[in-house]
């Protein structure tokens, strides 16, 4: 690719944005670094219309604000591949709220191309294009970029619009384009969140299953402090305080600096003001309303759930295969179990499997299975499982 397509100044960015607005849609991708910071560091923005590819270089001085405004314009469609990390970058740096995103990776799952596929795989299966992707581990912050890097970056967006159109045509043919739109509204609509709220950071920590309701309240406060501190310092949260240390602090409930010193692995060099902030977070957790734990399920219901969850997962898998859909798009195992558990409790209407296309495709069958109105049995013929109605 020619270096002439490199944009390094505000005027160049304005020209790109004007071209994208005139087109009514554009393809977008970012190369960034995210190993040592809280916020991803944007190194390159790749933009394409049907006729032109541009590489916008923020390190060389090209501002991204006009491009962000374009992504927020509901009259201009932004086509991307697996954009969550890119949208997190834009949300953290610019407060972005996307308006009209199309994710080709997500759309591909509705037309039989599988879930979570790489761009190279989708271009191969969707358009018959075979691209060499040899610069995956480039240091995109170093300048100058070489020709191989420029070509690699341009290829990330060069064919996205054609791929998007091919996927739409296939989805329309299958009667699923509205499903695709519905799923995009759920994942990338105005209610979607790409930045972790500090008060919700505790939910990401694994290993909290045995904490008491009071300990979870402390966990919430300490995790929130860590998230805010990580944002303030622009460092990964684990660099501020490892997950296991957050959990151990919640269990030990220290009230003074010597109590913190008993937390195995805690850096003894932690500054006094940081230790004080952690202790203040613990104190807030000790007086905050406790986090109510779900009531344990009755043993007989737990046994039913263990059986029905496994059968429900098989049912979803068979229905997904028959429909040519990626099964994880319909429901994960946790989704199936939570829906069946809600159904055993007499409801489930607020669950994703109880609404929209998921309800039609699998939710109603899962509800019938949980209610005892549907049975499944092995079959010697594909799909090797049959559904049998049972009398009410």
C-alpha angles and dihedrals in degrees: 000000000000119000086226087084090062112109115205106160140054094253091056091050091050090053091051092049092048091053091049092050090051090051093049091224141039142183120245139188137157136215110209145156120238108163103098105024140065091227119052111248110233110224102165138002117208116204130178141176124187091279109027142043122202131185112209113203114203091176089061092050107275109139119224101205096097090049090051090052088053092055088050093052108102091201092063120065118222114206117200142157117238091335103178096106092044091051090048088055091052094043094051095046101034108014090245121191108190118220111184112019125163114191110199092197091057093044091051091063090064095056101049100267094117136248126288096009121169119247091248091055093048093048089050095047097035104038105011092243121144114201129185110231103189101143100064093123099042120139096240093188094068120093140248100041113217127230093260091055092048092051092046092050093047092050089059090071106016095094102025096103093050090048091049091053092048091051092048092050091051093046092049090050089054093045092244106110091102088052088055091049092047092052091049091053088053096047103030105020129113092281095053117111124208098173124069112242108224093233089055097046092096090070091070094060116101123213099044096116094106097046119116121238090260092048090052090054089054090045090054093053096045092046090049091052090049092050093050092046091049090052092047093051094035092231131128110273092239088060089059096046127345117241093245090054092052089052093046092050089052090053097045097042095205117202099187140031092263088057090056090052088063091063102102113238096013109142108256087206092065106136117252093242091052091049088049091052091050091050090049089053090051090050091051089051091051092057100033120101108278118254104246113230119220114263112256114257117249110262095246091051091047090054091049090049092052090056098038093046092058093044091046092053090053090048092052091047093052093046091048092051092048090052095045090241130137104254095221088061089064099041144325121227089262089052091052093047094047091049093048090046090052090047092051086054089055103260140055098155093123093052120101089241088058094057143055125347092341090061092052095044101042114340097080091049092049090049090051090049092051092045092051095246095112132050130187128212136180119262130197090223130066129310082028093217128081129196117226123195116227123205115260 
